[in-house]
Amino acid sequence: MKVWMMAAASMVVLAACNQLPGMSGGEPPLPPVQSGAQAPTQLPPAPHVQQANVTPQVRQGLEQQMTQLLDGYQGQYAQGDQRVQGLNDEIKAMQPNTDHRWRVTLQANTAYTFLGACDGDCHNVDIELIDVRTGGVVASDMLPDDYPVVNYTPTANGDYIARIILQNCTTAPCYTGMRALSQPAGGGGK
């Protein structure tokens, strides 16, 4: 009975962290890295941070804040760009030293911008754009700030993983947002 209780408790802990075998929380896995490709950032174990009880009303407010921040960053860093058709903003509650992966299909010779944002309890969020074919990082913003901006123009059509990484969060969960933009036809390159 004691062994069964310990096993059940372990399964609950693993499920809470999306670490059960076969359960990835719906996020695409990082692809294997081919020789010569830049490997994605390895995340250290998450530190223990104070946890907040996020009510539905607070969650809605934080999600609206992410949209407002992304709108502001778009006006500042990607003025004239438009949202990529079929891709809504990715807004997620995250723990420190974790990532969220967003699979996107990009078209050749189109200039893309990926913007990131995080709430007031976040002190560093980054974005890596990973080519699914090679497993390598093709563009990134790893600066120690709260507003990563990644520009990339693929030379061929293909699938990519836009990976937002929450490096630091004082009270978790921290809310992050990511937006994919492209230049309108005839808008020039980045």
ZADO-1210 file (C-alpha; in nm, 4 decimals, padded with zeros to 6 digits):
<atoms>
<atom x="00.0000" y="00.0000" z="00.0000" code="MET" pos="1"/>
<atom x="00.2835" y="00.2394" z="00.0901" code="LYS" pos="2"/>
<atom x="00.4551" y="00.1766" z="-00.2455" code="VAL" pos="3"/>
<atom x="00.1286" y="00.2370" z="-00.4317" code="TRP" pos="4"/>
<atom x="00.0744" y="00.5678" z="-00.2468" code="MET" pos="5"/>
<atom x="00.4291" y="00.6814" z="-00.3294" code="MET" pos="6"/>
<atom x="00.3809" y="00.5875" z="-00.6954" code="ALA" pos="7"/>
<atom x="00.0502" y="00.7754" z="-00.7090" code="ALA" pos="8"/>
<atom x="00.2079" y="01.0816" z="-00.5473" code="ALA" pos="9"/>
<atom x="00.4932" y="01.0701" z="-00.7998" code="SER" pos="10"/>
<atom x="00.2466" y="01.0542" z="-01.0887" code="MET" pos="11"/>
<atom x="00.0601" y="01.3596" z="-00.9540" code="VAL" pos="12"/>
<atom x="00.3848" y="01.5585" z="-00.9289" code="VAL" pos="13"/>
<atom x="00.4945" y="01.4537" z="-01.2792" code="LEU" pos="14"/>
<atom x="00.1527" y="01.5333" z="-01.4254" code="ALA" pos="15"/>
<atom x="00.1602" y="01.8796" z="-01.2680" code="ALA" pos="16"/>
<atom x="00.4908" y="01.9462" z="-01.4447" code="CYS" pos="17"/>
<atom x="00.3825" y="01.7865" z="-01.7761" code="ASN" pos="18"/>
<atom x="00.6581" y="01.5273" z="-01.7335" code="GLN" pos="19"/>
<atom x="00.4564" y="01.2067" z="-01.7587" code="LEU" pos="20"/>
<atom x="00.5859" y="00.9731" z="-02.0278" code="PRO" pos="21"/>
<atom x="00.3997" y="01.0488" z="-02.3493" code="GLY" pos="22"/>
<atom x="00.2642" y="01.3803" z="-02.2192" code="MET" pos="23"/>
<atom x="00.4426" y="01.6929" z="-02.3358" code="SER" pos="24"/>
<atom x="00.1676" y="01.9400" z="-02.2590" code="GLY" pos="25"/>
<atom x="00.0846" y="01.9587" z="-02.6291" code="GLY" pos="26"/>
<atom x="00.4097" y="02.1315" z="-02.7189" code="GLU" pos="27"/>
<atom x="00.6311" y="02.0104" z="-03.0017" code="PRO" pos="28"/>
<atom x="00.9518" y="01.8410" z="-02.8884" code="PRO" pos="29"/>
<atom x="01.2832" y="02.0018" z="-02.9723" code="LEU" pos="30"/>
<atom x="01.4165" y="01.8295" z="-03.2851" code="PRO" pos="31"/>
<atom x="01.7530" y="01.6502" z="-03.2851" code="PRO" pos="32"/>
<atom x="02.0400" y="01.8871" z="-03.3634" code="VAL" pos="33"/>
<atom x="02.2332" y="01.8038" z="-03.6782" code="GLN" pos="34"/>
<atom x="02.6080" y="01.8433" z="-03.6978" code="SER" pos="35"/>
<atom x="02.7061" y="02.2057" z="-03.7519" code="GLY" pos="36"/>
<atom x="02.3741" y="02.3492" z="-03.6289" code="ALA" pos="37"/>
<atom x="02.3603" y="02.5769" z="-03.3233" code="GLN" pos="38"/>
<atom x="02.1956" y="02.3839" z="-03.0395" code="ALA" pos="39"/>
<atom x="01.9021" y="02.5402" z="-02.8512" code="PRO" pos="40"/>
<atom x="01.9679" y="02.6795" z="-02.5046" code="THR" pos="41"/>
<atom x="01.9702" y="02.4219" z="-02.2248" code="GLN" pos="42"/>
<atom x="01.7618" y="02.5287" z="-01.9275" code="LEU" pos="43"/>
<atom x="01.8882" y="02.4828" z="-01.5715" code="PRO" pos="44"/>
<atom x="01.6522" y="02.3389" z="-01.3105" code="PRO" pos="45"/>
<atom x="01.3847" y="02.5860" z="-01.2093" code="ALA" pos="46"/>
<atom x="01.4510" y="02.7651" z="-00.8807" code="PRO" pos="47"/>
<atom x="01.1879" y="02.7672" z="-00.6104" code="HIS" pos="48"/>
<atom x="00.9868" y="03.0883" z="-00.6346" code="VAL" pos="49"/>
<atom x="00.6804" y="03.2201" z="-00.4609" code="GLN" pos="50"/>
<atom x="00.3625" y="03.0927" z="-00.6274" code="GLN" pos="51"/>
<atom x="00.0578" y="03.3131" z="-00.6807" code="ALA" pos="52"/>
<atom x="-00.3018" y="03.1991" z="-00.6852" code="ASN" pos="53"/>
<atom x="-00.4239" y="03.3359" z="-01.0189" code="VAL" pos="54"/>
<atom x="-00.8007" y="03.3820" z="-01.0263" code="THR" pos="55"/>
<atom x="-00.9873" y="03.3799" z="-01.3589" code="PRO" pos="56"/>
<atom x="-01.0232" y="03.7593" z="-01.3374" code="GLN" pos="57"/>
<atom x="-00.6500" y="03.8090" z="-01.2734" code="VAL" pos="58"/>
<atom x="-00.5656" y="03.5661" z="-01.5559" code="ARG" pos="59"/>
<atom x="-00.7871" y="03.7612" z="-01.7958" code="GLN" pos="60"/>
<atom x="-00.6186" y="04.0870" z="-01.6917" code="GLY" pos="61"/>
<atom x="-00.2707" y="03.9382" z="-01.7410" code="LEU" pos="62"/>
<atom x="-00.3656" y="03.8054" z="-02.0841" code="GLU" pos="63"/>
<atom x="-00.4957" y="04.1507" z="-02.1811" code="GLN" pos="64"/>
<atom x="-00.1712" y="04.3026" z="-02.0507" code="GLN" pos="65"/>
<atom x="00.0289" y="04.0682" z="-02.2771" code="MET" pos="66"/>
<atom x="-00.1771" y="04.1737" z="-02.5796" code="THR" pos="67"/>
<atom x="-00.1266" y="04.5420" z="-02.4931" code="GLN" pos="68"/>
<atom x="00.2487" y="04.4941" z="-02.4468" code="LEU" pos="69"/>
<atom x="00.2772" y="04.3092" z="-02.7781" code="LEU" pos="70"/>
<atom x="00.0771" y="04.5864" z="-02.9498" code="ASP" pos="71"/>
<atom x="00.3183" y="04.8451" z="-02.8064" code="GLY" pos="72"/>
<atom x="00.6282" y="04.6467" z="-02.9022" code="TYR" pos="73"/>
<atom x="00.4883" y="04.5983" z="-03.2520" code="GLN" pos="74"/>
<atom x="00.4499" y="04.9758" z="-03.2874" code="GLY" pos="75"/>
<atom x="00.8034" y="05.0289" z="-03.1582" code="GLN" pos="76"/>
<atom x="01.0013" y="04.7429" z="-03.3171" code="TYR" pos="77"/>
<atom x="00.7951" y="04.6245" z="-03.6153" code="ALA" pos="78"/>
<atom x="00.5962" y="04.9240" z="-03.7331" code="GLN" pos="79"/>
<atom x="00.4173" y="04.8456" z="-04.0580" code="GLY" pos="80"/>
<atom x="00.4396" y="04.4692" z="-04.0103" code="ASP" pos="81"/>
<atom x="00.1194" y="04.2685" z="-03.9893" code="GLN" pos="82"/>
<atom x="00.0217" y="03.9585" z="-03.7961" code="ARG" pos="83"/>
<atom x="00.0893" y="03.6342" z="-03.9784" code="VAL" pos="84"/>
<atom x="-00.2418" y="03.5031" z="-04.1084" code="GLN" pos="85"/>
<atom x="-00.3655" y="03.2039" z="-03.9106" code="GLY" pos="86"/>
<atom x="-00.1327" y="03.2631" z="-03.6132" code="LEU" pos="87"/>
<atom x="-00.2834" y="03.4117" z="-03.2998" code="ASN" pos="88"/>
<atom x="-00.0721" y="03.5456" z="-03.0156" code="ASP" pos="89"/>
<atom x="00.0670" y="03.2728" z="-02.7895" code="GLU" pos="90"/>
<atom x="00.0002" y="03.3744" z="-02.4283" code="ILE" pos="91"/>
<atom x="00.1069" y="03.1307" z="-02.1573" code="LYS" pos="92"/>
<atom x="00.1504" y="03.1117" z="-01.7815" code="ALA" pos="93"/>
<atom x="00.5045" y="02.9874" z="-01.7179" code="MET" pos="94"/>
<atom x="00.7428" y="02.8962" z="-01.4391" code="GLN" pos="95"/>
<atom x="01.1007" y="03.0319" z="-01.4342" code="PRO" pos="96"/>
<atom x="01.3592" y="02.8417" z="-01.6410" code="ASN" pos="97"/>
<atom x="01.0922" y="02.6837" z="-01.8596" code="THR" pos="98"/>
<atom x="00.9997" y="02.7272" z="-02.2227" code="ASP" pos="99"/>
<atom x="00.6942" y="02.7261" z="-02.4456" code="HIS" pos="100"/>
<atom x="00.7252" y="02.6001" z="-02.8021" code="ARG" pos="101"/>
<atom x="00.5130" y="02.7187" z="-03.0910" code="TRP" pos="102"/>
<atom x="00.5332" y="02.5360" z="-03.4234" code="ARG" pos="103"/>
<atom x="00.5042" y="02.7742" z="-03.7191" code="VAL" pos="104"/>
<atom x="00.5313" y="02.7335" z="-04.0949" code="THR" pos="105"/>
<atom x="00.7299" y="03.0087" z="-04.2657" code="LEU" pos="106"/>
<atom x="00.7413" y="03.0992" z="-04.6343" code="GLN" pos="107"/>
<atom x="01.0641" y="03.1558" z="-04.8266" code="ALA" pos="108"/>
<atom x="01.1838" y="03.5120" z="-04.8796" code="ASN" pos="109"/>
<atom x="00.9284" y="03.6584" z="-04.6372" code="THR" pos="110"/>
<atom x="01.0670" y="03.8788" z="-04.3604" code="ALA" pos="111"/>
<atom x="00.9294" y="03.7703" z="-04.0212" code="TYR" pos="112"/>
<atom x="00.9510" y="03.9290" z="-03.6784" code="THR" pos="113"/>
<atom x="00.8776" y="03.7410" z="-03.3562" code="PHE" pos="114"/>
<atom x="00.8037" y="03.9594" z="-03.0535" code="LEU" pos="115"/>
<atom x="00.7944" y="03.8498" z="-02.6906" code="GLY" pos="116"/>
<atom x="00.6627" y="04.0065" z="-02.3719" code="ALA" pos="117"/>
<atom x="00.6246" y="03.9160" z="-02.0066" code="CYS" pos="118"/>
<atom x="00.4399" y="04.0509" z="-01.7053" code="ASP" pos="119"/>
<atom x="00.5708" y="04.2694" z="-01.4225" code="GLY" pos="120"/>
<atom x="00.7074" y="03.9734" z="-01.2228" code="ASP" pos="121"/>
<atom x="00.9320" y="03.8665" z="-01.5109" code="CYS" pos="122"/>
<atom x="01.2842" y="03.9999" z="-01.5484" code="HIS" pos="123"/>
<atom x="01.4190" y="03.8174" z="-01.8518" code="ASN" pos="124"/>
<atom x="01.2438" y="03.6444" z="-02.1397" code="VAL" pos="125"/>
<atom x="01.4101" y="03.5241" z="-02.4608" code="ASP" pos="126"/>
<atom x="01.3115" y="03.3831" z="-02.8004" code="ILE" pos="127"/>
<atom x="01.4872" y="03.1251" z="-03.0154" code="GLU" pos="128"/>
<atom x="01.3711" y="03.0324" z="-03.3650" code="LEU" pos="129"/>
<atom x="01.4612" y="02.6692" z="-03.4391" code="ILE" pos="130"/>
<atom x="01.4629" y="02.5057" z="-03.7829" code="ASP" pos="131"/>
<atom x="01.2791" y="02.1734" z="-03.7475" code="VAL" pos="132"/>
<atom x="01.4879" y="02.0176" z="-04.0285" code="ARG" pos="133"/>
<atom x="01.8251" y="02.0794" z="-03.8623" code="THR" pos="134"/>
<atom x="01.7262" y="02.1253" z="-03.4978" code="GLY" pos="135"/>
<atom x="01.9451" y="02.4356" z="-03.4986" code="GLY" pos="136"/>
<atom x="01.8745" y="02.7875" z="-03.3805" code="VAL" pos="137"/>
<atom x="01.8537" y="03.0144" z="-03.6866" code="VAL" pos="138"/>
<atom x="01.7754" y="03.3397" z="-03.5022" code="ALA" pos="139"/>
<atom x="01.7444" y="03.4458" z="-03.1391" code="SER" pos="140"/>
<atom x="01.7269" y="03.7296" z="-02.8901" code="ASP" pos="141"/>
<atom x="01.8923" y="03.6196" z="-02.5666" code="MET" pos="142"/>
<atom x="01.9489" y="03.9676" z="-02.4207" code="LEU" pos="143"/>
<atom x="01.8649" y="04.0058" z="-02.0492" code="PRO" pos="144"/>
<atom x="01.5461" y="04.2047" z="-02.1094" code="ASP" pos="145"/>
<atom x="01.1675" y="04.1671" z="-02.1125" code="ASP" pos="146"/>
<atom x="01.1010" y="04.2283" z="-02.4832" code="TYR" pos="147"/>
<atom x="01.2800" y="03.9913" z="-02.7206" code="PRO" pos="148"/>
<atom x="01.2668" y="04.0768" z="-03.0911" code="VAL" pos="149"/>
<atom x="01.3745" y="03.8170" z="-03.3476" code="VAL" pos="150"/>
<atom x="01.3963" y="03.8937" z="-03.7202" code="ASN" pos="151"/>
<atom x="01.4344" y="03.6156" z="-03.9742" code="TYR" pos="152"/>
<atom x="01.3868" y="03.5681" z="-04.3483" code="THR" pos="153"/>
<atom x="01.3939" y="03.1989" z="-04.4474" code="PRO" pos="154"/>
<atom x="01.5473" y="03.1019" z="-04.7807" code="THR" pos="155"/>
<atom x="01.3071" y="02.8077" z="-04.8217" code="ALA" pos="156"/>
<atom x="00.9566" y="02.7190" z="-04.7046" code="ASN" pos="157"/>
<atom x="00.9662" y="02.5177" z="-04.3852" code="GLY" pos="158"/>
<atom x="00.8554" y="02.4427" z="-04.0328" code="ASP" pos="159"/>
<atom x="01.0120" y="02.6130" z="-03.7341" code="TYR" pos="160"/>
<atom x="00.9677" y="02.6207" z="-03.3590" code="ILE" pos="161"/>
<atom x="00.9406" y="02.9644" z="-03.2027" code="ALA" pos="162"/>
<atom x="01.0574" y="02.9008" z="-02.8469" code="ARG" pos="163"/>
<atom x="00.9951" y="03.1550" z="-02.5725" code="ILE" pos="164"/>
<atom x="01.2158" y="03.1021" z="-02.2670" code="ILE" pos="165"/>
<atom x="01.1310" y="03.2471" z="-01.9265" code="LEU" pos="166"/>
<atom x="01.4638" y="03.2962" z="-01.7514" code="GLN" pos="167"/>
<atom x="01.3539" y="03.4800" z="-01.4366" code="ASN" pos="168"/>
<atom x="01.0242" y="03.5201" z="-01.2553" code="CYS" pos="169"/>
<atom x="00.9907" y="03.6498" z="-00.8981" code="THR" pos="170"/>
<atom x="00.6301" y="03.5382" z="-00.8381" code="THR" pos="171"/>
<atom x="00.5067" y="03.2526" z="-01.0537" code="ALA" pos="172"/>
<atom x="00.3398" y="03.1869" z="-01.2742" code="PRO" pos="173"/>
<atom x="00.4618" y="03.4679" z="-01.4965" code="CYS" pos="174"/>
<atom x="00.2609" y="03.5390" z="-01.8072" code="TYR" pos="175"/>
<atom x="00.4428" y="03.5578" z="-02.1395" code="THR" pos="176"/>
<atom x="00.3259" y="03.6490" z="-02.4857" code="GLY" pos="177"/>
<atom x="00.4663" y="03.5877" z="-02.8322" code="MET" pos="178"/>
<atom x="00.3510" y="03.7321" z="-03.1652" code="ARG" pos="179"/>
<atom x="00.4502" y="03.6437" z="-03.5230" code="ALA" pos="180"/>
<atom x="00.4581" y="03.9280" z="-03.7756" code="LEU" pos="181"/>
<atom x="00.5524" y="03.9601" z="-04.1402" code="SER" pos="182"/>
<atom x="00.6090" y="04.2475" z="-04.3745" code="GLN" pos="183"/>
<atom x="00.3364" y="04.3150" z="-04.6269" code="PRO" pos="184"/>
<atom x="00.4152" y="04.2217" z="-04.9872" code="ALA" pos="185"/>
<atom x="00.6707" y="04.4636" z="-05.1291" code="GLY" pos="186"/>
<atom x="00.7696" y="04.5735" z="-04.7762" code="GLY" pos="187"/>
<atom x="01.1408" y="04.4992" z="-04.8218" code="GLY" pos="188"/>
<atom x="01.3656" y="04.2774" z="-04.6114" code="GLY" pos="189"/>
<atom x="01.4851" y="04.3024" z="-04.2534" code="LYS" pos="190"/>
</atoms>
